[in-house]
Amino acid sequence: MALPRPRTLLGVINISPESMVSDSVVTGEEQLLERAAWLSAHGCGILDLGARSITPTAAMIDDAEEQRRLLPPLRRLRQEGYRISVDTWSSGTVRVALEAGATDINFTGAAISPEALEAVVAAGATLMLTYMPYGDAYRMRDAAPVPYRLQGLLDHLGPRVEQARAAGVKEVIIDPNLGIIHPSTDDYGKVQLQNSVLWNLEKLRVLGCPILLYAARKPERLARILFASNVLFAGADIIRTHHPDMIEALLNAETVED
């Protein structure tokens, strides 16, 4: 059986030096352009630019530092003609990023301001809304666990989708955030919870939105490949990845049966 082909790959570029995925981090213009070209060559139609790490041990930075890191690479990549998504949970950064030319917003916080939504509408940008019951990744560090369940995803994302549509956003994408499971959950429980969403992904389509899934970077190579295969098989419309070459290889692999 052929794996479903996503309509878009969202290739990650981190300009946060604290990121745990070190091979996605760029530290200068040459590395920035090299990674952008590599992601594009492996099928990424959108480049996802992040300037604030969610690594649990990373130093916390404010919006001003996030924007200081973000804006020069964003402007440079737009000069090269790339479609750029900005990964942020700050409504202020949303507005600044759109002014600098961002074409998409990957909003990873719980609440986006009306002003930020107005900016998204004015720019004609696509808005990706992430399941984030803790507020943002910083507040998650000290928060009590929130059960990761399909109904909870719908209850959290549904009103936010309605808010965005009411504001006039033309395309809203939802992300069930497979990586949001609380760190207190052991590895076996985490995988079971992730699979419960992957195996029942169609239940999220009641919201009428394309679905984005993150092909998470697992520590072991085989685990990364298997998880990416599960994400593909679930039928994601958009896949966010640090390694589009792995997605490409899975899509192009041939299965031969005797």
DABELQUI-V290046 format. One line per field, one symbol per residue. ss: DSSP state (H for helix, E for strand, - for the rest). phi: phi as a letter, one per 20 degrees, with the letter a starting at -180 (. if undefined). psi: psi as a letter, one per 20 degrees, with the letter a starting at -180 (. if undefined). A space follows every 50 residues. Layout:
ss=???
phi=???
psi=???
This chain:
ss=-------EEEEEEE-------HHHE---HHHHHHHHHHHHH--EEEEEEE ------------HHHHHHHHHHHHHHHHH----EEEEE--HHHHHHHHH- ---EEEE------HHHHHHHHHH--EEEEE------HHHH---------H HHHHHHHHHHHHHHHHH----EEEE-----------HHHHHHHHHHHH-- HHHHHHH--EEEEE------HHHHHHHHHHHHHH---EEEE--HHHHHHH HH------
phi=.ffgeffbddeecdddfegfeffdedcafffgfffgfffffdneecdddc dcfeggeffedefffgfffffffffffffenfecedebdefffgfffffe ogebcdeddecdfgfffgffffemeeddddfbfeoaffffgdeffdgecg fffffeegfffffffffoffcdddcflfeegggffffffffffffffffc ggfefffmcgddceegfefeffffffffffffffnffcdebecffffgff fefddddf
psi=pqqppqhqpoppopkoiiqinhiipqjrhghghghghggghkjoiqpopp joqjphjqqpqrhghghghggghghghhhijqppqpoqjphghgggghhi jpiqpnojrhppqhghghhgghikqqpppqoniifrhghhhjqqpppnqg hhgghghghhgggghhijphppqqoimijipqiiprhghggggghhggik hhhiihikqqppqpnqoqhqghhgggghgggghhkqhpppqimhhggghg hiqpppp.
